[in-house]
Amino acid sequence: MSEEIKKVSMAVIKRLPKYHQCLGKLLRQDVERISSQELSQLLGFTASQIRQDLNNFGEFGQQGYGYNVESLYNEIAKILGLNTVHNMIIVGAGNLGQALANYEDFETHGFKILALFDVNPRLIGLKIRGIPILDADEMDYFINRNDIDIAVIAVPSDRAPKVVEILTKTSVKGIWNFSTAEISTGKNIIVENVHLIDSLFTLSYRMNEEKLEERILKQKMKKVLNR
């Protein structure tokens, strides 16, 4: 991988997990090499786009040979920071927090959930898949004692700012925010806001797109006829 990595657009970064997942599937099928054109057919991106994306991070392919699947898979894992274990906590042990804790694939990719935190005394002391639910008052102490890299926020939006205030005083490096509050921090903590409802609205729009096009066409026809 190139020692000097230039500033990469967020669009490219968001495509990297798709490359990683596709290459992982090819590895499990014992595929040793693949061309950008073949990757294009699997991913739906153009071969040119794939080559441009990967060239942001170095020269991985060979002309006439393509890409070594295992090598490229490992290089993208390094780029995504998947070659190390990231310790995580989940703030909020309600339905969403518990669902996230039950998702075993996090650990497969090196994201290890060490604890959940909540204010509800009925939940404190319980375990989700062996992961303890602790009192929220212990959160900052736990984070600093256990080298927590990522805090997942799964609390109602009105509670999120208080959680963020606590997290900014800890050693956390990243926040994965599932609350509906759009949060940011005043210090060097990376925030990824996940808007589930926005994604659902997008799905709804796409399902309704054909009807929308029909309505726009009717409006245009009506304007033409009224001239």
C-alpha positions in Angstrom: 0.0 0.0 0.0 1.3 3.5 -0.8 3.0 5.3 2.1 1.3 8.6 1.1 -2.4 8.4 0.9 -4.1 11.4 -0.7 -7.4 12.8 0.6 -10.1 10.4 -0.5 -13.7 11.4 -1.1 -16.4 10.0 1.1 -18.1 8.4 -2.0 -14.9 6.2 -2.5 -14.7 5.4 1.2 -18.4 4.2 1.2 -17.6 1.8 -1.7 -14.7 0.1 0.1 -16.8 -2.1 2.3 -18.6 -3.4 -0.8 -15.2 -4.3 -2.4 -14.2 -6.0 0.9 -17.4 -8.0 1.1 -17.3 -9.1 -2.5 -13.6 -10.1 -2.3 -14.4 -12.1 0.9 -17.1 -14.0 -0.9 -14.7 -14.7 -3.8 -12.1 -16.0 -1.3 -14.6 -18.4 0.2 -15.2 -19.7 -3.4 -11.5 -20.2 -3.8 -11.1 -17.6 -6.5 -7.5 -16.6 -6.8 -7.6 -13.6 -9.2 -10.1 -11.3 -10.8 -10.1 -8.5 -13.3 -11.6 -5.0 -12.8 -14.1 -5.9 -15.5 -15.2 -9.1 -13.6 -15.5 -7.1 -10.4 -17.6 -4.6 -12.3 -20.1 -7.3 -13.2 -20.3 -8.4 -9.6 -20.6 -5.0 -8.0 -22.4 -2.9 -10.6 -19.6 -0.2 -10.7 -17.7 0.5 -13.9 -14.3 -1.1 -14.3 -12.8 2.4 -14.7 -14.4 3.5 -11.4 -13.0 0.4 -9.6 -9.5 1.1 -10.9 -9.8 4.8 -9.9 -11.1 3.9 -6.4 -8.3 1.5 -5.7 -5.6 3.8 -7.2 -6.3 6.2 -4.4 -4.5 3.8 -2.1 -1.7 2.4 -4.3 -1.1 0.0 -7.2 -2.7 -3.3 -6.5 -3.4 -4.9 -9.9 -1.2 -6.1 -12.7 -2.0 -5.5 -16.4 -3.0 -8.8 -18.0 -3.4 -10.5 -14.6 -5.9 -8.4 -12.7 -6.0 -8.5 -8.9 -4.9 -11.2 -6.5 -8.1 -11.7 -4.5 -6.5 -12.6 -1.2 -4.0 -9.8 -1.4 -6.5 -7.1 -2.3 -8.9 -8.4 0.3 -6.2 -8.0 3.0 -5.1 -4.6 1.7 -8.6 -3.2 1.8 -9.0 -4.6 5.3 -5.9 -2.7 6.4 -7.3 0.5 4.7 -10.6 0.1 6.6 -8.7 -0.6 9.9 -10.0 -4.1 10.1 -6.6 -5.6 10.9 -6.9 -4.7 14.5 -9.5 -5.2 17.3 -11.7 -2.2 18.1 -13.2 -2.3 21.6 -16.8 -1.0 21.7 -19.5 -0.1 24.2 -23.2 0.4 23.6 -25.0 3.3 25.4 -28.6 2.3 25.7 -29.8 -1.2 26.4 -33.3 -0.9 25.0 -34.5 -2.9 22.0 -32.0 -1.3 19.5 -29.1 -1.6 21.9 -29.8 -5.2 22.6 -30.3 -6.0 18.9 -26.9 -4.5 18.1 -25.3 -6.5 21.0 -26.8 -9.6 19.5 -25.2 -9.0 16.1 -22.3 -11.5 16.1 -20.7 -10.3 12.9 -19.3 -7.3 14.6 -16.7 -9.6 16.3 -16.0 -11.4 13.1 -14.7 -8.2 11.7 -12.8 -7.1 14.8 -15.4 -5.0 16.6 -15.7 -6.3 20.1 -18.5 -5.1 22.3 -17.4 -5.2 26.0 -20.4 -3.7 27.7 -23.8 -2.0 27.4 -24.8 0.9 29.6 -28.3 2.0 30.8 -30.1 4.0 33.5 -32.9 1.5 33.9 -32.3 -0.5 37.2 -34.3 -3.4 35.8 -31.7 -3.9 33.1 -28.5 -3.3 35.0 -26.9 -6.6 35.9 -28.4 -8.5 33.0 -26.3 -9.9 30.1 -26.9 -9.9 26.4 -25.0 -12.7 24.7 -22.7 -12.7 27.6 -22.1 -8.9 27.4 -23.0 -7.2 30.7 -25.4 -4.3 31.1 -23.8 -1.8 33.5 -25.0 1.4 35.2 -24.5 4.5 33.0 -22.8 6.2 35.9 -19.9 3.8 35.5 -19.5 4.5 31.8 -16.6 7.1 31.8 -14.6 5.0 34.3 -15.1 1.8 32.2 -14.2 3.5 28.9 -10.9 4.8 30.3 -10.0 1.5 32.0 -10.7 -0.7 29.0 -9.3 1.2 26.0 -12.7 1.7 24.4 -12.3 2.9 20.8 -16.0 3.2 19.8 -19.1 4.2 21.6 -22.5 3.3 20.0 -25.3 5.6 21.0 -28.7 3.9 21.0 -30.7 6.2 23.3 -33.6 8.5 22.6 -32.6 11.8 20.9 -33.3 13.9 24.0 -30.7 11.9 26.0 -28.0 11.8 23.3 -26.4 15.3 24.0 -25.8 14.3 27.6 -24.2 11.0 26.5 -22.0 12.9 24.1 -21.0 15.3 26.8 -19.8 12.4 28.9 -18.0 10.7 26.0 -16.0 13.8 25.1 -14.3 13.6 28.5 -13.2 10.0 27.8 -10.6 8.3 25.6 -13.2 7.3 23.0 -12.0 7.8 19.4 -15.3 7.3 17.5 -19.1 7.6 18.0 -21.6 5.5 16.0 -24.8 7.4 16.6 -28.1 5.6 16.1 -30.2 8.3 17.9 -32.2 10.7 15.7 -30.2 13.6 17.1 -27.6 15.0 14.7 -24.5 15.2 17.0 -21.0 16.5 16.7 -18.2 16.9 19.2 -15.9 19.8 20.1 -12.9 17.5 20.2 -11.1 15.0 17.9 -13.8 12.3 18.0 -15.1 11.0 14.7 -18.9 10.8 14.5 -20.9 8.7 12.1 -24.6 9.5 12.3 -26.9 6.6 11.2 -30.3 7.7 10.3 -32.5 4.6 10.1 -35.7 6.6 9.4 -34.0 8.5 6.5 -33.1 5.1 5.0 -36.7 3.9 5.3 -38.0 7.1 3.7 -35.6 6.6 0.8 -36.9 3.0 0.4 -40.5 4.4 0.4 -39.6 7.0 -2.2 -38.0 4.4 -4.5 -41.1 2.2 -4.1 -43.3 5.2 -5.0 -41.0 6.5 -7.8 -43.0 5.1 -10.7 -46.2 6.8 -9.4 -44.3 10.0 -9.0 -43.0 9.9 -12.6 -46.6 9.3 -13.8 -47.9 12.3 -11.8 -45.1 14.5 -13.2 -45.9 13.3 -16.7 -49.6 14.1 -16.3 -48.8 17.6 -15.0 -46.6 18.2 -18.1 -49.4 17.0 -20.4 -51.9 19.1 -18.7 -49.7 22.2 -19.2 -49.3 21.4 -22.9 -53.1 20.9 -23.3 -53.9 24.2 -21.5 -51.7 26.3 -23.8 
